[in-house]
Amino acid sequence: MTVLDRADAVDNGLVARITDGPGGYTGVNGDEEWAAEIRRLATLRNATILAHNYQLPAIQDVADHVGDSLALSRIAAEAAEETIVFCGVHFMAETAKILSPEKTVLIPDQRAGCSLADSITAEELQAWKDEHPGAVVVSYVNTTAAVKALTDICCTSSNAVEVVASIPADREVLFCPDQFLGAHVRRMTGRTNLHVWAGECHVHAGINGDELADQARSHPDAELFVHPECGCATSALYLAGEGAYPADRVKILSTGGMLDAAKASHAKQVLVATEVGMLHQLRRAAPGIDFQAVNDRASCKYMKMITPAALLRCLVDGADEVDVDPETARLARASVQRMIEIGQPGGGE
């Protein structure tokens, strides 16, 4: 990692404003002065800044690349810069380190966890595997490195159906950790020997079917973009199946899939069921469409811990570095590579 003289970053007084509180680092606004300083420091540190689609708009706007976690990790592996600053949650930075073991990977606040990744531990997965000897483990990419290391094949929300369909029909499958994505895969594949772990993303699980139905009734001409992690995904398909909403306007999509669909859509309005940070990229991709959140409270507190102050601190101090044990990384890398061999995932989650 390039050593940065702290004096290089304190001449404008921004660093002195950083404070640390219960919700993370604050005290700095994501304005033009801040953005210019971030770009200057990134150049001095020989760093590339990656931002997930759920990040704050200011973070997305200053980043070199914005996207889903797996796509960003693959960009990190190909980047010329020696330092990767991953503006996302911790498992995402881990995945970047797994695919780029020789690079320095930083996360602006190491406390930015993930309720979905935390919903299964390596110990729990091993115990589940022991109950089903011979089963194939398929883990969502939204998991820790330790869980990936015990996994046969990783998947994303955009290729989970394809990954499971590639497994011989007579093999049991253990799918973890997201129960809603698992239910979607089971529904699409018709597989009866697919066991699903009862984990969830607290944000997506909180977008419920009643909210979706109410919004759909209030906006009868809108398209629906629904993330498969959402608790309302089944309700969306039910609305379409019962004829309560036109089936061609109900789309179950990953974050990457939402961006592709937005660019191709002729709708005047789209209701979006996912974390609200996604609206920023959708509005940039298709400025002529009115994108509205199904639940405007669906904001991930962990994603939002990557504040302007946190990113500034990270670039000044080289904090917080993410590392993965080499053997864990080797095993985890194999499960990710198997997924990529089955199909090039366009959207990570």
N, C-alpha and C positions, 0 to 999 in steps of 0.2 A: 504494500500500500504506500502510495506517495506520502511522504511526511510533509505536513503543512504547518508552517510557522503560524501560531495563533495570532500573532501580531498582524498577519495579513488580513484577518477577518474582523478586527475590532475597530478599524478606523472610522466607521460610520455610526458606531454606537448601537447597531442592531442587536449584537450579541448580549450587551448589558441589559437588554429589556427582557430576556428570556426568563420565565419563572416556571417552576415545576409544581403542579398541584395534583389533586386526586384524579382529574380527568386527563392529565398529561401536560405537555409543555405549552405554555401560552405566553402572551405578551408581545407578539410580533404579528403584524397584519400582513396578509398575502398581497401586498400592493406592488407597484412597478419597481419601487426601490428595492424591496425584498427580492423580487424575481431577478433583477439585474445582479444582485449580490449572489444569489443561488447559482446563476449561470457562471459567474466569475469563479466562484469557489469550486464548482464542478470541473471547470477547466484546469484550475490549479491542482486539483486532486486527481486528475486523469480519471474522472468518474462519469458514468452514464446513469441517468436517473430514469427509473421505470415506475410507472404509476398504474395501479389497478383501476378498473372502471368505476369502482365504488368510492374512490378517494374524493376529497374536497375539490371543487372546481379549480381553485388556485393551484393545488398540487398537480392536477391533471394538466393544467395549462403550462406549467413550467417544465414538465417532464420531457425527456427525449422521446419516450415511447409510452403509449397508453394502451392497455388491453386487458385480457384475462390472464390469470396467473401462469398457466402453462405456456401460452404464447410468449409472455414476457420472459419466462425462464429460458426459453429457447433463444430469444433475442440476446439474453445475457450471455449465453454460451458462445454466441457468434460475435459479440461486441469486441471492438479493438481495445477499449479501455480496460485498465487493470482492476478498477473498482466498480462494483455494481451497488447502487443505492436503490433498494427495493421499497417503494412506498406502497405497502400493503400490510397484510397480517403475517405472523411469524412463520406459519407453514409455507407460505409463498417464498419467503426469503430462503428457507431451508431447501426448497425445490431448486431454486436458482443455484445454491451452493452445490447441491447434488449433481447438477448438470455442468457446473463450472468449478470443479474442486480447486483449480489452480488460482482462482480469482478471489479477491477480497469482496465479501458481500456484507453490506451494512443495511440495517433497518433503522429508520429514524427514531423509533421507540420500541424497544424489545418487549415491552409490556402489552403490545398489540397482539392479543391472542385470537382465538376463533372458537366459538361455542360448538361448531360442527366438528372441527378437528379434535376438540377435547372430549367429544362424546364417545370415543373409543380409544382405549390405551393399548399399547403393545401387549401387555399382560392379558387384557380381556380378549384381544384377538387370538392370542395363543391358546387360551382356554377354549374358545369357540372352535378353533381348528382341531383341538384334541377331541372335541365332541363329534366332529365330522371328519374322520380320517379319510384322506383321498379327495376331499372337496377342493375345488379351485377357488382361491380367494381373489375377488375383484374389489379393489378399493378405489373410491373416488379420489381424485388428485388432492382434494381438500382434506388431507390427513397429514399427520406428523411423519417425519423421516423414519422413526422407529416402526410405525405401522406399515409404511411402504416397504420396509425391509422384510416384513413377514408376508408380503403380498405377492401373488403370482402375476397379476396383470393390473395395472392402474387403468382408470378411465376418466373421462371428462363427462360433463352433462351432454355434450354434443355427440359423443361416440359411445356412450355407455351401452346402448342397445346393440350396436355393432360389435363391441367387445364381448358381451355376453353371448351373442349369437354365434361367435366364432368358436365357442367352447362346445365339445361334443355333447349331444343331447342327453347322454346317459350319465354325465358327470354332475354331481352336486355342485352348486355354486353358493359361496358365501359372499354376500354383497354388503359392503359397509362404506361409510357409516350412516348415510342419509336415507331415512325411511321413505321419504316422498319420491326421491329419485329412484330408489329401489322399486317402489310400487309402479312407477312409470315404466321401468324396464320390464317388470313382470307382465304388465298389461300389454306392452308392445310385442314381447317375445312369446307370450303364452306359456312361459316355462313354469312348471309346477315344482321343480326341484331347486328353485332359487330361494334361498333363505336370506332375509333382509334384517340387518341390524337396526334397532330402534333409536337411531340418532337423528338429530335435526339441527339446522341453523335456526337460532332463536328468532332472527329477523324474518326469514322466509316463512317459518312455521306460523308466525304471527299474522301473515296475510291470509285471512280466512275466506272460506267459500261464500259466506253471507255478504261480506264486503264486496266481493267480486260480482255476485249476482245483483246487488243493489246498484253498483256502478254500471254494470252492463244494461240494466233496465233504464238507468238515467241517461245513457249515451248509446242509444240503439244503433247508430250508424258507425260507431267506432270499431277499430280492430282491437283485439286483445293480444298482448304479448305477455306470456306467463312463463316464468322460470320453473323448471321441473322440481326444484327444491321447495317450492311454495306449497303450503298446506291447501291452497285453493286450486292446485293443478287438476285434481280429480273433478272438482266442481266445474271447472272450465270445460272439461270434456263432456261432463254430464249435460251442461247447458247446450252444447253443440249437438250431442246425441239425441236429446229430447226435442230438438228443433226450436228451443227457446232463443237460440242465437245462431246465426249462420255459421256452419262449420268451417267455411273457408276464411272466416275472420277470427278464428280462435287458433292461435299459434303457440305451441309449447316449445320454448327456445332457450338455448344457452345465451350468455351475454354476447358472445361473438355472433351467434345466430340472430339476435335482436338487431345488431347493427346492420347485418346483411339484409334482413327483412325490411328495416327502415329505409334503406337506400332504394329498395325495389318497390316500396309501397306507394299506392296512389290514394291512400286514405287521407282524410282531412284531420282525423283525430285518432290517437292510439292510447289505450289504457295499458299501463305497464305495471306488472306485478313482479317486482324485484326490489332490491335495495335502491334507495332514491338517488344515490350517486350516479347511477346509470343514465339518468335523464340528461345529464350534461353532455355525454357523448352522443346520445340519440338526437338531441336537438342540434348538435353540430353536424351530424351526419345527414339529417333531413330537416333543415330549418323551416320548410313549408308545412310541416306537420305539427299539430298541437299534441304534444306528449304530456299525459297526466298520470300521476301515480295512483294506483288502486288504493294504496295506503300511504299517505304522505308522512306517516310516522315511522316507516320502515327504514330506519337509519341505523347502521351498525356502529355502536360506540367504539369498537376496536378499530375499525377502519378510520374512524374520525379522530383517533389518537395521533395519526400522522398529520400533525398541524404544521403551519408555516414555521413556527418556532422549533418544532422537533426536527424538521428537515434542515434548518439552519444550523442547529446544534450538531446534527449528525455530520455535516460537511466540515464544520470547524474542528470538531474534536475526533473525527473518525469513529464515532459511536453510532449505534451499537453493532459490533461485529457478530455475525452469525456463523457458527461452525457446526459441522456434522462429523461425528466419528467416521474415520475412513471405511471401516468394514460395514457400518450401517449405510453409509453413502453408496458403497459398491452394490449392496443388495437392493437398496431402494432404486438405484439407477437402472438396474436390470428390469424391474417391474415397470418403470416408465418407458424404457426402450421397447419392451414387448408390446405395450400399448401403441406406440408410434408405428411399429411394424405392421400392426393390424390395419391401421388407417390413420392418415394424417389428421389429427384433431384440429379443427379450425377454431373452436372456442373452448377455453379451459374450464370454465364453470359458469 
